Amino acid sequence: MNSTLLWFLPFSLQGLAMALDEFAFHRRRVIPRWEWLGHALDTSAFLACLACPLLLTPTTPHLWLFGGLAAASCLLITKDEFIHQRLCKGGEHWLHAALFLLHPLVLISTGFLWFQVGPGPSHEFPMPSQLLGEWMLLLQVILVAGFLVFQLAHRPGLKPLEEGLPEINNTIYDGLGERWYDATDDPVALLRAEARLRTSWVMATLWTEFGPRSLAILDVACGGGFLSNPLAAAGHVVTGIDLSADSLAVARNHDITDSVTYLPMDARKLSFADGTFDVICMMDFLEHLPEREEVIREASRVLRPGGWFFFHTFNRTPLSWLLAIKGVEWFVKNTPRNMHVYGLFLKPSELVAICAREGLEVEVLRGVRPRVFTWAFLRMVITGRVSDRFRFAFTPSRQVGYCGWARK
Ligand SMILES: C[S@@+](CC[C@H](N)C(=O)[O-])C[C@H]1O[C@@H](n2cnc3c(N)ncnc32)[C@H](O)[C@@H]1O
């Protein structure tokens, strides 16, 4: 009985090492798609080995099959070393080395357990040690199959910012000039259409909460002033900052109140004192740079306690890839490459977590989508132009774009 349990020891050690690898190391780093799939492949090959003793009697051909599968499995688990070399640090390398040693030991001990159990499920009067062996073989298969399901369902450590992301093209805003306001053959027309929905929502929300009070509002990455200018027209004291001096000039030209303070500034380093603003807006900006934590930290710093933070960005889902990246590239004229980069899209849960870390509690999240069953949408698909009748709408689904607000 004791010796039967002993054969289970390498498997237990391997389980502990795998858990450490999964929860201590994989979660701290990026897992590229191929490595993630490779891990699932390793587990599948291991499962195939473990299934042999459970399903087959230990005859010579079956032993050859088991040996072949075991050798392939031992080789297979080393394949990711090319990726590990780039992405892992010392501790994880050491753990992998331990796993490479444990893996053949587990397979050898499984082979011995197989012998101990004997001629398989057909034997009539099994000894207690045989029964225990059978249970242990079954337990191994159940645990490894469960781990495989976990691996497939959960891609650990996947961060949007994988190494080698294409660089987002933020220079396009510089050359737009008046096209910010009148181009229909450019994706900026979609931004304008989206801004129509967002601006009225922000204004209505502020009115409901603060009534006619004039608020100090900062519009971060304000672009051509689609939000800043209407907010100023509604009586608020608005500051708009953007990296693009050209865009700021256009925004200024369209400010009928002549009251907005437009400043060239990097959102990663705001030159305002702590707690300066009642409201901060970041529309269509978080997906334009990798340093989201930094810009939200800065926004939170310059927001007064109890102040509001409005945002709009894109979710990282296959649907948003199809509609917000590929759809726009295929159907809207003059869409430059890398205007959006999928890896920079942000899942709502990620945004909520960043906000929480920076002292902002997200209170409202609303999905945003284009109205697809309209003539304007059809016209865009056929002509590549986005007319001023093109509309966006709020939707319960946050699969594509979403906006919301958080309170400090
Ligand atoms: C998609 S536009 C959004 C403009 C505006 N918020 C709107 O919704 O109409 C993105 C803007 O981000 C600006 N931008 C990019 N990186 C920036 C940074 N680090 N700091 C400030 N603005 C930045 C670009 O110049 C551009 O105007």
The ligand as an SDF file (V2000), in Angstrom:
LIG
                    3D

 27 29  0  0  0  0  0  0  0  0999 V2000
   -9.1520   59.7350  -31.3410 C   0  0  0  0  0  0  0  0  0  0  0  0
   -8.5590   61.3270  -30.9240 S   0  0  0  0  0  0  0  0  0  0  0  0
   -9.7700   61.7790  -29.7590 C   0  0  0  0  0  0  0  0  0  0  0  0
  -10.0130   63.2410  -29.7090 C   0  0  0  0  0  0  0  0  0  0  0  0
  -11.1560   63.6910  -28.7900 C   0  0  0  0  0  0  0  0  0  0  0  0
  -11.0060   63.2440  -27.4460 N   0  0  0  0  0  0  0  0  0  0  0  0
  -12.4890   63.2560  -29.3590 C   0  0  0  0  0  0  0  0  0  0  0  0
  -13.0790   62.3380  -28.8110 O   0  0  0  0  0  0  0  0  0  0  0  0
  -12.9040   63.8560  -30.3370 O   0  0  0  0  0  0  0  0  0  0  0  0
   -7.1250   60.9840  -29.9480 C   0  0  0  0  0  0  0  0  0  0  0  0
   -6.3930   62.2310  -29.5340 C   0  0  0  0  0  0  0  0  0  0  0  0
   -5.3830   61.8820  -28.6020 O   0  0  0  0  0  0  0  0  0  0  0  0
   -4.2990   62.7780  -28.7790 C   0  0  0  0  0  0  0  0  0  0  0  0
   -3.1200   62.2200  -28.0790 N   0  0  0  0  0  0  0  0  0  0  0  0
   -2.4210   61.1050  -28.3730 C   0  0  0  0  0  0  0  0  0  0  0  0
   -1.4620   60.8950  -27.4400 N   0  0  0  0  0  0  0  0  0  0  0  0
   -1.5720   61.9050  -26.5450 C   0  0  0  0  0  0  0  0  0  0  0  0
   -0.8760   62.2160  -25.3410 C   0  0  0  0  0  0  0  0  0  0  0  0
    0.1200   61.4490  -24.8830 N   0  0  0  0  0  0  0  0  0  0  0  0
   -1.2520   63.3150  -24.6560 N   0  0  0  0  0  0  0  0  0  0  0  0
   -2.2610   64.1000  -25.1130 C   0  0  0  0  0  0  0  0  0  0  0  0
   -2.9500   63.8370  -26.2300 N   0  0  0  0  0  0  0  0  0  0  0  0
   -2.6260   62.7550  -26.9470 C   0  0  0  0  0  0  0  0  0  0  0  0
   -4.1850   62.8600  -30.2820 C   0  0  0  0  0  0  0  0  0  0  0  0
   -3.4530   63.9950  -30.6870 O   0  0  0  0  0  0  0  0  0  0  0  0
   -5.6570   62.9300  -30.6610 C   0  0  0  0  0  0  0  0  0  0  0  0
   -6.1070   64.2590  -30.7550 O   0  0  0  0  0  0  0  0  0  0  0  0
  1  2  1  0
  2  3  1  0
  2 10  1  0
  3  4  1  0
  4  5  1  0
  5  6  1  0
  5  7  1  0
  7  8  2  0
  7  9  1  0
 10 11  1  0
 11 12  1  0
 11 26  1  0
 12 13  1  0
 13 14  1  0
 13 24  1  0
 14 15  1  0
 14 23  1  0
 15 16  2  0
 16 17  1  0
 17 18  1  0
 17 23  2  0
 18 19  1  0
 18 20  2  0
 20 21  1  0
 21 22  2  0
 22 23  1  0
 24 25  1  0
 24 26  1  0
 26 27  1  0
M  CHG  2   2   1   9  -1
M  END
$$$$
